[in-house]
Amino acid sequence: MTLPLHPVKEIALPGDSSRFDYASLDPGRGLLFIAHLGASQAIEVDVHAGRVVRTIDGLPGVHGVLVVPALHRVYATATDANQVVALDETTGTVLHRSPTGDYPDGLAYDPVHGTVWATNESGGSETVVDAATGAARGTVPVGGEAGNVAYDPTTRRMLVDVQTRNELAVIDPATLRITRRVPLPGCDHDHGLILAPADRLAFVACDGNARLLTVDLTTWHVTATDQVGEDPDVLAYDPAAGRLYVAAESGWVTTADNHNRRLTITGRAHLADGAHVVAVDPTTHLSYYPVPHGSAGHPTLLVYRPGP
């Protein structure tokens, strides 16, 4: 299979060719924040101008990164320091640091309660902090190794992968209690997670057996299972186009289209070594992949547009 993607350009990234991790886009301002894990930095890229704005230091072993445009803030997990770090989106200044559990990874934002949730992967919990002040709001043990976390704006619940139990935990952010556990038959080690709230669907990537599960958020049943690239990691969803992107540690990217709440795989191919991170712009429909080695052999942000 090929990918229905066409290269647009490559944007040179600073630093060495060590590992990148999550990326998060503010589409309104055209600012993409990339976790350069190996350099303990966040890289800020102006995707409209096609240039790097700044690098932000002081983020030891940074994994997760999440921009919250409404707050003009960026949150990052400094994994080696077991911290969530809040940054000013405009200046890159560190605003506060909050302690987490062991090995904080992915992040999600709850706009109703004004909180940031950090997944403590090996710690098996979620750390909840006040988005404005960084003050601790609580900790939610999930009963196993924690994967990614996502906020459902329809039910105002948090969903968390519990990857050693092959299930989703549903948490009420008002009480910080698990209200439901959703089994994921056919999944080995659910790590990746993203929602299509308008369609009441969750997409779960299982890195142990290279499967993508579609979960109906109304019935809580798995409605489809698809093959993706080996060791899937980061997912991105373009709600306007109904298009899902699954980037894998193997460098394989899978694309799928969501029509009438059903996924159709439209492409699967090796994009580039290290292409396990993807972000998508819902306004331009461009997708972004930071990789350690571009065509010139240096760290690069690959930019693609969809097409037939």
C-alpha positions as CSV (number, residue, x, y, z in Angstrom):
1,M,0.0,0.0,0.0
2,T,1.1,3.6,-0.6
3,L,0.2,6.7,1.4
4,P,-2.2,9.3,0.0
5,L,0.3,12.0,1.0
6,H,2.5,14.3,-1.0
7,P,5.6,16.0,0.3
8,V,5.4,19.8,0.6
9,K,8.7,20.8,2.2
10,E,11.3,20.0,4.8
11,I,12.0,22.4,7.7
12,A,15.5,22.1,9.2
13,L,15.4,21.5,13.0
14,P,18.2,22.4,15.4
15,G,20.2,20.0,17.5
16,D,21.5,16.5,17.2
17,S,19.8,13.5,15.6
18,S,18.5,12.1,18.9
19,R,14.9,11.0,19.6
20,F,11.9,13.3,19.1
21,D,8.7,12.6,21.0
22,Y,5.2,14.2,21.0
23,A,4.3,17.3,19.0
24,S,1.4,19.7,19.5
25,L,0.1,22.4,17.1
26,D,-1.7,25.7,17.8
27,P,-3.4,26.0,14.3
28,G,-4.6,29.6,14.9
29,R,-1.1,30.9,15.4
30,G,0.7,28.3,13.3
31,L,3.0,27.3,16.1
32,L,4.1,23.7,16.4
33,F,5.8,22.6,19.6
34,I,8.0,19.5,19.3
35,A,9.5,17.5,22.2
36,H,13.2,16.9,21.4
37,L,13.6,14.2,24.0
38,G,17.2,13.4,23.4
39,A,18.2,17.1,23.8
40,S,15.8,17.8,26.7
41,Q,14.4,20.7,24.7
42,A,11.1,21.8,23.2
43,I,11.4,23.2,19.6
44,E,8.9,25.9,18.6
45,V,8.3,26.0,14.8
46,D,6.3,28.7,12.9
47,V,4.8,26.4,10.3
48,H,3.4,29.3,8.3
49,A,6.8,30.9,7.9
50,G,8.6,27.5,7.7
51,R,11.2,28.3,10.3
52,V,12.2,27.6,13.9
53,V,11.3,30.3,16.3
54,R,13.2,29.1,19.4
55,T,14.4,26.2,21.4
56,I,13.3,25.9,25.1
57,D,15.8,24.3,27.4
58,G,15.4,22.9,30.9
59,L,13.0,20.0,30.1
60,P,14.9,16.9,31.2
61,G,13.9,13.9,29.1
62,V,10.9,15.7,27.7
63,H,8.2,13.4,26.3
64,G,4.8,14.9,26.2
65,V,4.0,18.4,24.9
66,L,0.6,20.1,24.7
67,V,-0.3,23.6,23.6
68,V,-3.5,25.1,25.0
69,P,-4.3,28.0,22.7
70,A,-7.0,29.4,25.0
71,L,-4.5,29.9,27.8
72,H,-1.5,30.8,25.5
73,R,0.4,28.2,27.4
74,V,2.3,25.0,26.6
75,Y,2.7,22.1,29.0
76,A,5.5,19.6,28.8
77,T,6.4,16.5,30.8
78,A,10.0,16.6,32.0
79,T,10.2,12.9,32.4
80,D,13.6,12.6,33.9
81,A,12.6,15.1,36.6
82,N,9.1,13.7,37.1
83,Q,7.5,17.1,36.4
84,V,4.9,18.9,34.4
85,V,6.4,22.2,33.2
86,A,4.1,25.1,32.1
87,L,5.5,27.5,29.5
88,D,4.4,30.8,28.1
89,E,3.4,30.1,24.5
90,T,4.6,33.5,23.2
91,T,8.0,33.8,25.0
92,G,8.9,30.2,26.0
93,T,9.4,31.3,29.6
94,V,8.9,28.7,32.3
95,L,5.9,29.7,34.4
96,H,5.8,26.8,36.9
97,R,6.9,23.2,37.5
98,S,4.7,20.6,39.2
99,P,5.7,17.2,40.6
100,T,4.2,14.1,39.0
101,G,4.4,10.4,39.5
102,D,7.0,8.1,37.9
103,Y,7.7,8.6,34.2
104,P,5.2,11.2,33.1
105,D,4.5,10.9,29.4
106,G,1.3,12.0,27.6
107,L,-0.9,15.1,28.5
108,A,-4.5,16.2,28.2
109,Y,-6.4,19.4,29.1
110,D,-9.7,19.6,30.8
111,P,-11.2,23.1,30.1
112,V,-14.2,22.7,32.4
113,H,-12.1,22.1,35.5
114,G,-9.0,24.1,34.3
115,T,-6.7,21.1,34.8
116,V,-3.8,19.4,33.0
117,W,-3.6,15.6,33.3
118,A,-0.2,13.9,33.0
119,T,0.1,10.2,32.4
120,N,2.6,8.5,34.7
121,E,3.4,5.5,32.6
122,S,5.4,3.3,35.0
123,G,3.8,5.0,38.0
124,G,0.4,3.7,36.9
125,S,-1.5,6.9,37.6
126,E,-2.7,10.3,36.4
127,T,-1.4,13.5,38.0
128,V,-3.9,16.3,37.9
129,V,-2.6,19.9,38.2
130,D,-4.2,23.3,38.1
131,A,-3.5,24.7,34.6
132,A,-3.2,28.3,35.9
133,T,-1.1,27.8,39.0
134,G,0.5,24.4,38.8
135,A,-1.0,23.4,42.1
136,A,-1.7,19.8,42.7
137,R,-5.4,18.8,42.3
138,G,-5.0,15.1,42.9
139,T,-3.7,11.7,41.7
140,V,-5.7,8.9,40.1
141,P,-4.2,5.4,40.2
142,V,-5.4,3.4,37.2
143,G,-4.5,-0.1,38.3
144,G,-1.7,-0.8,35.8
145,E,0.8,0.9,33.5
146,A,-0.7,4.0,32.1
147,G,-0.8,4.9,28.4
148,N,-2.2,8.0,26.9
149,V,-5.0,10.2,28.2
150,A,-7.7,12.2,26.4
151,Y,-10.5,14.5,27.3
152,D,-14.0,13.8,26.0
153,P,-15.9,17.2,25.8
154,T,-19.2,15.5,25.3
155,T,-19.3,13.6,28.5
156,R,-16.7,15.7,30.3
157,R,-14.8,12.6,31.2
158,M,-11.1,11.6,30.9
159,L,-10.2,8.4,29.1
160,V,-6.9,6.7,29.9
161,D,-5.2,3.7,28.3
162,V,-4.3,1.1,31.0
163,Q,-1.8,-0.7,28.8
164,T,-1.0,-3.7,31.1
165,R,-4.7,-4.5,31.4
166,N,-5.6,-3.9,27.8
167,E,-8.5,-1.6,28.8
168,L,-9.6,2.0,28.9
169,A,-10.3,3.6,32.2
170,V,-13.0,6.3,32.3
171,I,-12.5,8.9,35.0
172,D,-14.9,11.6,36.3
173,P,-12.6,14.7,36.7
174,A,-15.0,16.2,39.3
175,T,-14.5,13.3,41.7
176,L,-11.2,11.9,40.4
177,R,-12.8,8.4,40.4
178,I,-12.8,5.7,37.8
179,T,-16.4,5.2,36.7
180,R,-16.0,2.5,34.0
181,R,-13.4,0.1,32.7
182,V,-13.7,-0.8,29.0
183,P,-12.1,-4.1,27.9
184,L,-10.2,-4.0,24.6
185,P,-10.4,-7.5,23.1
186,G,-7.8,-8.0,20.4
187,C,-5.4,-5.4,21.8
188,D,-2.0,-6.0,23.2
189,H,-0.7,-3.0,25.2
190,D,-2.9,0.0,24.4
191,H,-0.7,3.0,24.3
192,G,-1.9,5.5,21.7
193,L,-5.3,7.2,22.1
194,I,-7.2,9.9,20.3
195,L,-10.9,10.8,20.1
196,A,-13.4,11.8,17.5
197,P,-15.9,13.4,19.9
198,A,-18.4,14.5,17.4
199,D,-18.7,10.9,16.1
200,R,-18.5,9.4,19.6
201,L,-15.5,7.3,18.7
202,A,-12.1,6.6,20.3
203,F,-9.2,5.3,18.3
204,V,-6.7,3.1,20.3
205,A,-3.3,2.0,19.1
206,C,-1.9,-1.3,20.5
207,D,1.8,-1.3,20.2
208,G,2.2,-4.9,21.2
209,N,0.5,-6.3,18.2
210,A,0.2,-3.4,15.7
211,R,-3.5,-3.1,15.9
212,L,-5.8,-0.1,15.8
213,L,-9.1,-0.4,17.6
214,T,-12.2,1.7,17.1
215,V,-14.3,2.0,20.2
216,D,-17.9,3.3,20.2
217,L,-18.1,5.8,23.1
218,T,-21.9,5.3,23.3
219,T,-21.9,1.5,23.7
220,W,-18.3,1.1,24.9
221,H,-17.8,-1.8,22.5
222,V,-14.9,-2.3,20.1
223,T,-16.5,-2.0,16.6
224,A,-13.4,-2.5,14.4
225,T,-9.8,-3.7,14.4
226,D,-7.3,-2.7,11.8
227,Q,-3.6,-3.5,11.1
228,V,-1.2,-0.6,11.4
229,G,2.6,-0.3,11.2
230,E,4.7,-2.2,13.8
231,D,4.9,-0.5,17.2
232,P,2.3,2.3,16.7
233,D,2.9,5.3,18.9
234,V,1.4,8.7,18.2
235,L,-2.0,9.4,16.6
236,A,-3.4,12.5,15.1
237,Y,-7.0,13.2,13.9
238,D,-8.2,15.8,11.4
239,P,-11.9,16.2,12.3
240,A,-12.8,18.4,9.4
241,A,-11.5,15.8,6.9
242,G,-12.4,12.8,9.1
243,R,-8.8,11.6,8.6
244,L,-6.7,9.6,11.1
245,Y,-3.0,9.3,11.1
246,V,-1.1,6.6,13.0
247,A,2.7,7.0,13.3
248,A,4.7,4.0,14.4
249,E,8.2,3.5,15.9
250,S,9.0,1.4,12.8
251,G,8.7,4.6,10.7
252,W,5.5,3.3,9.1
253,V,2.6,5.7,8.9
254,T,-1.0,4.5,8.4
255,T,-3.9,6.8,7.2
256,A,-7.6,6.0,7.5
257,D,-10.8,7.9,6.7
258,N,-13.8,8.0,9.0
259,H,-17.1,8.0,7.2
260,N,-20.4,7.3,8.9
261,R,-18.4,6.3,12.0
262,R,-16.5,3.6,10.2
263,L,-12.8,3.6,9.4
264,T,-11.4,2.7,6.0
265,I,-7.6,2.3,5.8
266,T,-6.4,4.4,2.9
267,G,-2.7,4.0,3.1
268,R,0.2,2.3,4.9
269,A,3.9,2.7,4.1
270,H,7.3,3.5,5.5
271,L,7.6,7.3,5.6
272,A,11.0,7.7,7.3
273,D,13.1,6.2,10.0
274,G,12.1,7.6,13.3
275,A,8.7,8.9,12.0
276,H,6.8,7.9,15.1
277,V,5.4,11.3,15.8
278,V,2.6,13.1,13.8
279,A,0.6,16.3,14.2
280,V,-2.1,17.6,11.8
281,D,-3.4,21.0,11.1
282,P,-7.3,20.9,10.9
283,T,-7.4,24.1,8.8
284,T,-4.8,23.4,6.2
285,H,-4.9,19.6,6.5
286,L,-1.1,19.5,6.4
287,S,0.6,16.8,8.5
288,Y,3.9,17.2,10.3
289,Y,6.5,14.5,11.2
290,P,9.7,15.4,13.1
291,V,12.5,12.9,12.2
292,P,16.1,12.6,13.2
293,H,17.4,12.4,9.6
294,G,15.8,14.3,6.7
295,S,17.0,14.2,3.1
296,A,20.1,16.1,4.1
297,G,20.9,13.8,7.0
298,H,20.0,16.3,9.7
299,P,17.0,16.6,12.0
300,T,14.0,17.7,9.9
301,L,10.3,18.4,10.1
302,L,8.7,16.7,7.2
303,V,5.5,18.4,5.9
304,Y,2.9,16.5,3.8
305,R,-0.4,17.4,2.2
306,P,-3.2,14.9,1.6
307,G,-4.1,13.8,-1.9
308,P,-5.3,10.9,-4.0
